[in-house]
Amino acid sequence: MHKASRFALALALTGLSVGLVPATANATPGRGVSAVTLFDHVVGDTQYVLKEITLAPGGSTGWHFHPGPVSGVVERGVLSHHDATCASDGVYRAGQAITEESGPGYVHIGRNLGTGPVVLEVLYRVPVGQALAVDVPDPGCSFD
């Protein structure tokens, strides 16, 4: 995606009103995850961060929540998403958008169950000074 397209995506996604990826004891940090920051800007008391996130095959984000809403697009691969009840709450394929709510009441994990990488472009909108994501312990699921 070209720089201008990423900026346009960031601006477009800021209009979405609903709210994707890390430290506490017994937390479950991600594995097989890499990220590149594409855009980081503060407007008022909100920080807007656009990242390209890659999950390797078998990788996961670890269990976490976000202090602000998150919006993204799957660029490549298939992202499997589960909530804190261990239930699947979405499977997102290349070209599909994903939004995540914010706060400790929306604990979740993103997993790559495929054989190729999952690549996401994700826009975080968080209060200035807050982490983009907060790792939490596994809620008791048979996977991580």
C-alpha positions, 0 to 999 in steps of 0.5 A: 500500500502506498504512503498516500493510500495508508494516510487515506486509510488512516483518515477514513478509519478514524471515522469509524465509531467502534473499536487490534495488539502488548504487560502484566504478571501471567500475561500471554504476550504475542508470538510470531508477531512483528509490527512496523509503525506507518503513521503516529500523530497526536490530535488533541488528547488522542494519539492515532497510530497506524501499524502494519502487523504481521502474524507468522504461521502459528502466531498469535497476538496473545490475549489482550485488550485496547484502551481505545477503539481499533480498526483495521484491514486484513491485507493478506491471509486469514485472521482467526479472532476469539473472545474471552469466552474462548468462542470464535467471534470472527474469521477475517480474510484478505480485503475484510475490515475488522473493528475492536471495542476498547476496554478490559471488558473486551479481552480477545486474541488474534491467531494465524492458523494458516500456512502463510503470514497474516498481514494487517493494517491497523489504526489505533486511537488511544488517549495520549500516554496510554499503551496501544494494547494491554496483555492479560492472562489467558482466560482459560482457553485450550489454545493461546 
